[in-house]
Amino acid sequence: MKKLIDYTVKDFVYETDSASPAPGGGSVSALAGSLGVALARMVGHLTIPKKKFKTLDESIQDDIVDFHNKVKKTELRLLELIDDDTNAFNAIMKAFKMPKDTEGEQAAR
């Protein structure tokens, strides 16, 4: 099965706008969050090299550059969560389909 993270934007939207229960809210939220972080980092990419930025107090520059670098981890984790959420949902759905007639089946489920 193709990972959601590998979909084109258009395919991701169309898959969300389908009768398939996944991707759902968690995957879509992770994607939206990663885009938000990417926008914040874009501001850093555009700001940090500027001459005016270099005139700021060095401690402020350091804080901004440090934040810019740290949030990359958040962006990467959110991208992972796009598929993690759908995988977790699929595992739950698989469990719900398991038989539950005996105690053993119930325990396995």
DRENTI-253594 format. One record per residue: x, y, z of N, C-alpha, C, O in turn; residue number from 1; residue in three letters. Coordinates in pm, whole numbers, plus 50000, padded with zeros to 5 digits. Each point is the difference from the previous one (the first is absolute). Example, Ala and Ser with C-alpha at 12.3 -4.5 7.8 and 13.67 -1.06 7.14 Angstrom:
 n.east n.north  n.up ca.east ca.north ca.up c.east c.north  c.up o.east o.north  o.up markol vexkol
  51319   49431 50780   49911    50119 50000  50090   50120 50000  50104   49998 50066      1    ALA
  49861   50107 49862   50082    50119 50006  49923   50109 50073  50051   50111 50017      2    SER
//
This chain:
 n.east n.north  n.up ca.east ca.north ca.up c.east c.north  c.up o.east o.north  o.up markol vexkol
  50083   49882 50000   49917    50118 50000  50088   50125 50000  50098   50009 50074      1    MET
  49866   50086 49844   50075    50124 49989  49982   50084 50127  49889   50013 50051      2    LYS
  50221   50042 49998   49993    50086 50118  49934   50132 49963  50020   50052 49890      3    LYS
  49901   50002 50202   49935    50128 49976  50101   50111 49977  49977   50091 49920      4    LEU
  50135   49901 50148   50103    50104 49989  50055   50008 49858  50056   50102 49960      5    ILE
  49929   49790 49964   50050    49997 49863  49896   50045 49897  50031   50009 49882      6    ASP
  49848   50019 50162   49896    50048 49909  50032   50141 49952  50067   50076 50070      7    TYR
  49885   49956 49813   50003    50141 49960  49896   50072 50084  49913   49937 50060      8    THR
  50096   50192 49946   49901    50078 50075  49860   49971 49945  49906   49977 50076      9    VAL
  50082   50023 49795   49871    49977 49937  49946   49862 50035  49882   49986 50033     10    LYS
  50204   49911 49960   49956    49864 50033  49961   49988 50147  49904   49930 50034     11    ASP
  50170   50138 50054   49967    49998 50143  49861   50061 50022  49919   49946 50075     12    PHE
  50056   50165 49860   49869    50065 50013  49890   49908 49948  49896   49985 50064     13    VAL
  50126   49955 49821   49897    49913 49941  49979   49874 50085  49887   49952 50011     14    TYR
  50219   49995 50048   49985    49883 50087  49922   50038 50125  49918   49922 50049     15    GLU
  50106   50197 50004   49925    50048 50115  49853   50021 49963  49911   49973 50080     16    THR
  50065   50075 49799   49864    50024 49951  49949   49876 49927  49962   50005 49883     17    ASP
  50037   49884 50190   49953    49874 49941  49921   49924 50106  49984   50045 50113     18    SER
  49967   49839 49848   49926    49916 50094  50093   49924 50094  49953   49932 50091     19    ALA
  50177   50077 49889   50098    49935 50087  50003   50072 50135  50001   50123 50004     20    SER
  50003   49802 50108   50002    50065 50131  50137   50060 50036  50013   50072 50099     21    PRO
  50087   49898 49821   50133    50054 50026  50059   50051 49868  49982   49935 49897     22    ALA
  50086   50177 50103   50044    50075 50116  49884   50073 50067  49903   50042 49936     23    PRO
  50112   49968 50193   49898    50068 50079  50056   50124 50065  50099   50058 49956     24    GLY
  49834   49981 50150   50033    50125 50067  50143   50008 50052  50063   50105 49993     25    GLY
  49988   49784 50060   50137    50002 50053  50103   50022 49891  50092   50080 50016     26    GLY
  49893   49848 49874   50095    50014 49889  49992   50139 49938  50101   50062 49970     27    SER
  49776   49986 50012   49982    50133 49942  50055   50107 50095  50061   50097 49955     28    VAL
  49918   49886 50174   50053    50096 50098  50153   49998 50001  50063   50106 50011     29    SER
  49996   49777 49979   50146    49991 49996  50054   50070 49876  50102   50069 50007     30    ALA
  49831   49914 49881   50041    50069 49878  49988   50150 50018  50092   50075 49966     31    LEU
  49795   49971 50087   49981    50144 50021  50105   50056 50096  50053   50109 49978     32    ALA
  49977   49816 50127   50102    50044 50095  50137   50009 49936  50074   50096 50025     33    GLY
  49960   49806 49893   50131    50003 49934  50010   50118 49904  50106   50059 49985     34    SER
  49783   49975 49950   49999    50117 49912  50016   50129 50081  50067   50093 49957     35    LEU
  49872   49912 50160   50015    50117 50087  50144   50018 50044  50052   50112 50000     36    GLY
  50012   49779 50038   50141    50007 50039  50085   50042 49880  50093   50079 50014     37    VAL
  49876   49867 49869   50075    50036 49880  49988   50149 49971  50097   50064 49959     38    ALA
  49785   49992 50062   49983    50145 49980  50083   50080 50100  50062   50101 49964     39    LEU
  49940   49854 50160   50082    50069 50100  50147   49993 49962  50073   50098 50015     40    ALA
  49970   49787 49937   50141    49986 49958  50029   50083 49875  50111   50051 49984     41    ARG
  49790   49963 49929   50019    50084 49881  50033   50143 50042  50088   50064 49942     42    MET
  49841   49985 50159   50028    50135 50050  50145   50007 50048  50070   50099 49975     43    VAL
  49974   49796 50094   50140    49998 50045  50098   49999 49883  50100   50072 50002     44    GLY
  49871   49848 49898   50088    49995 49881  50009   50137 49932  50104   50038 49947     45    HIS
  49785   50034 50055   49998    50132 49936  50059   50110 50088  50047   50101 49949     46    LEU
  49951   49880 50183   50040    50104 50094  50146   49989 50043  50073   50100 50003     47    THR
  49970   49780 50031   50132    49981 50060  50114   50054 49914  50095   50057 50055     48    ILE
  49902   49930 49813   50112    50052 49921  50001   50153 49981  50098   50055 49950     49    PRO
  49797   50013 50089   49987    50144 49976  50099   50082 50083  50034   49963 50113     50    LYS
  50011   50147 49829   50091    50092 50070  49936   50053 50128  50066   50013 50103     51    LYS
  49805   50018 49889   49931    50056 50117  49996   49899 50114  50009   50038 50117     52    LYS
  49978   49834 49850   50001    49896 50104  50134   50000 50072  50006   49982 50122     53    PHE
  50100   50040 49803   50135    49999 50058  50024   50117 50095  50096   49999 50077     54    LYS
  49815   50102 49918   50015    50114 50092  49933   49975 50135  50019   50077 50093     55    THR
  49903   49815 49917   49936    49967 50128  50104   49958 50102  50111   49957 49965     56    LEU
  49854   50055 50160   50085    49952 50107  50036   49854 49973  49915   49922 49957     57    ASP
  50209   50041 50067   50047    49866 49968  49920   49890 50072  49979   49893 49943     58    GLU
  49978   50134 50179   49922    49898 50073  49863   49979 49934  49949   49888 49998     59    SER
  49993   50217 49948   49872    49988 49929  50021   49922 49871  49921   49912 49966     60    ILE
  50185   50119 49962   50031    49925 49879  50016   49851 50031  49948   49914 49930     61    GLN
  50126   50058 50176   50023    49861 50040  49869   49929 50034  49979   49885 49961     62    ASP
  49934   50184 50111   49871    49941 50037  49917   49968 49875  49938   49893 49991     63    ASP
  50060   50197 49915   49921    49980 49879  50057   49887 49916  49926   49914 49952     64    ILE
  50204   50084 50031   50064    49892 49923  49980   49867 50071  49975   49898 49935     65    VAL
  50037   50101 50197   49980    49877 50077  49857   49949 49982  49979   49881 49976     66    ASP
  49923   50208 50035   49860    49962 49980  49979   49947 49858  49935   49897 49981     67    PHE
  50120   50172 49922   49988    49960 49860  50051   49858 49981  49939   49920 49928     68    HIS
  50171   50048 50134   50058    49865 49987  49920   49896 50078  49980   49888 49951     69    ASN
  49974   50146 50168   49926    49904 50084  49866   49961 49940  49961   49883 50010     70    LYS
  49969   50210 49928   49867    49966 49950  50005   49908 49878  49898   49945 49959     71    VAL
  50219   50038 49982   50013    49904 49890  49965   49860 50049  49938   49923 49928     72    LYS
  50102   50044 50195   49966    49870 50059  49849   49983 50010  49946   49892 49975     73    LYS
  49986   50216 50062   49854    49996 50009  49939   49975 49862  49908   49919 49986     74    THR
  50143   50150 49916   49951    49982 49863  50015   49854 49956  49907   49941 49945     75    GLU
  50210   50002 50079   50026    49861 49961  49911   49903 50075  49951   49902 49942     76    LEU
  50027   50123 50187   49913    49911 50079  49856   50008 49951  49932   49898 49992     77    ARG
  50022   50221 49977   49864    50014 49948  49984   49926 49867  49895   49940 49975     78    LEU
  50206   50065 49942   49994    49925 49874  49988   49849 50027  49926   49931 49930     79    LEU
  50147   50019 50169   49989    49859 50037  49859   49967 50048  49946   49893 49971     80    GLU
  49995   50200 50104   49868    49976 50060  49889   49991 49896  49894   49945 50028     81    LEU
  50129   50108 49852   49899    49988 49894  49968   49853 49977  49883   49961 49997     82    ILE
  50220   49957 49987   49978    49857 49978  49978   49925 50130  49926   49902 50003     83    ASP
  50138   50141 50106   49982    49932 50128  49853   49999 50042  49949   49900 50049     84    ASP
  49984   50213 49932   49859    50008 50038  49916   49902 49918  49917   49928 50055     85    ASP
  50104   50070 49815   49923    49910 49915  50032   49855 50031  49910   49916 49999     86    THR
  50216   50053 50027   50037    49862 50035  49933   49957 50130  49954   49886 50011     87    ASN
  50041   50202 50086   49934    49968 50128  49850   49978 49978  49943   49906 50055     88    ALA
  49996   50178 49866   49858    49984 49970  49973   49868 49929  49906   49929 50034     89    PHE
  50178   50038 49868   49983    49874 49927  50015   49879 50092  49930   49901 49984     90    ASN
  50161   50107 50113   50019    49889 50096  49876   49984 50088  49958   49888 50029     91    ALA
  49984   50221 50011   49877    49994 50081  49887   49939 49918  49925   49915 50050     92    ILE
  50062   50128 49827   49893    49947 49915  50019   49850 49977  49903   49924 49996     93    MET
  50222   50034 49987   50029    49857 49983  49960   49922 50125  49944   49891 49991     94    LYS
  50086   50165 50125   49964    49935 50127  49848   49989 50014  49949   49898 50047     95    ALA
  49980   50207 49914   49853    49997 50009  49939   49890 49914  49891   49951 50029     96    PHE
  50178   50011 49865   49948    49897 49908  50033   49858 50047  49951   49902 49943     97    LYS
  50132   50086 50159   50038    49868 50050  49883   49936 50073  49917   50069 50060     98    MET
  50075   49797 49934   49891    49933 50072  50012   50022 50150  50109   50023 50054     99    PRO
  49777   49969 50013   49999    50023 50145  49903   49906 50071  49942   50034 50103    100    LYS
  50043   49847 49841   49905    49904 50056  50053   49927 50124  49924   49972 50093    101    ASP
  50205   49999 49906   50056    49925 50115  50086   50096 50083  50030   50111 49959    102    THR
  50007   49842 50162   50087    50082 50085  50136   50022 49932  50057   50109 50009    103    GLU
  49993   49787 49924   50128    50012 49930  49994   50103 49889  50092   50081 49984    104    GLY
  49799   49917 49939   49983    50098 49892  49985   50141 50057  50052   50097 49944    105    GLU
  49877   49911 50167   49983    50131 50063  50133   50053 50050  50028   50119 49988    106    GLN
  50054   49794 50068   50132    50042 50050  50089   50045 49883  50072   50099 50010    107    ALA
  49922   49826 49881   50081    50035 49883  49954   50132 49940  50080   50082 49953    108    ALA
  49790   49937 50050   49944    50123 49944  50038   50118 50086  49963   50113 49970    109    ARG
//
